[in-house]
Amino acid sequence: METQEKDVVNPKYKDRLFKFIFGEETEQSKRWRLQLYNALNKTTFTDPDELKINTIENVVYISMHNDISFLVDTEMNLFEEQSSYNPNMPLRGVIYFGILYQKYLINEKKNLISSNRVMIPTPKFYVFYHGGPKQPEQWKMKLSDSFLSKDDSGDFQWTATIINLHPDHNATLNKSCIPLYHYVKFVSMITTNIEAGIEKKQAIEMAVDEAIKEILLEGFFKIHRAEVIGMCLTEIDEEEAKRIWHKDGFAEGKAEGKAEGKNEGRSEKAVEDALMLVNEYEEKPEVAAQKMNAPLELVLEGLRKQNNQK
């Protein structure tokens, strides 16, 4: 009798693929992370263990993904991936680095009340963005652009360096970091399939199978096929929900007379998306509600109704 091989899904599938590739503590992931760091900074570090991960897990506020944060030498680095344009990255970085520095001060037993200057690692914030071909390869976002009162003094500034991961951009960076090149190629495969009208789950599965065939990331996709499919599905569903809200005017707001009806529609859609994450991807209700910006009480009510119908 033939046995059909099934993908065994590890709970890690709810993580993000970028973090799963570059932000784990496996020997392979540590080596890829070092290659990415060296390519960005034009350095020649050779010991992957020199990069000490200090990512804060399960930070719920402002929907931050907290992809990868690590210490190396005298620097504190944060790598975050974005599938859609977000002008708030400098503000997100300030908040996130504040938590990281607090953690650093505690671990290093630094006292801010001391008469001696407390020295801290230099921050570096990179955002890997799946942008379009007409956007620049790299650019910087500044926190001062978000100030209510215009301030060109530079007295208080924070920047995020945006790296455009479009396949036509950053050829030198991709050449210097083969794991990043393979990741960009895989994401491009999914995008091409979806743009050709292929259903998203099939589009992802086809891209994974092609990545396995081409032995991208040293066979990573063959080993983690189920996890990769689950992660990509979750990320695409979240991005689709965001695009729908913006398209319908939910995020930007519409005429005052329509506001109430629009808000109700947004809430219903958000609850539906949150229930989908719980039912299909085994996300916790609290986390699903936060990710989809849905009222938790309505998500829990929806789950109760579903259970009563069973």
Secondary structure, 3 states (H helix, E strand, C coil): CCCCCCCCCCHHHHCCHHHHHHCCCCHHHHHHHHHHHHHHHCCCCCCHHHCEECCCCCCCHHHCCCCEEEEECCEEEEEEEECCCCCCHHHHHHHHHHHHHHHHHHHCCCCCCCCCCCCCCEEEEEEEECCCCCCCCEEEEEHHHHCCCCCCCCCCCCEEEEEECCCCCCHHHHHHCHHHHHHHHHHHHHHHHHHCCCCHHHHHHHHHHHHHHCCHHHHHHHHCHHHHHHHHHHHHHHHHHHHHHHHCCCCCCCCHHHHHHHHHHHHHHHHHHHHHHHHHHCCCHHHHHHHCCCCHHHHHHHHHHHHHHC
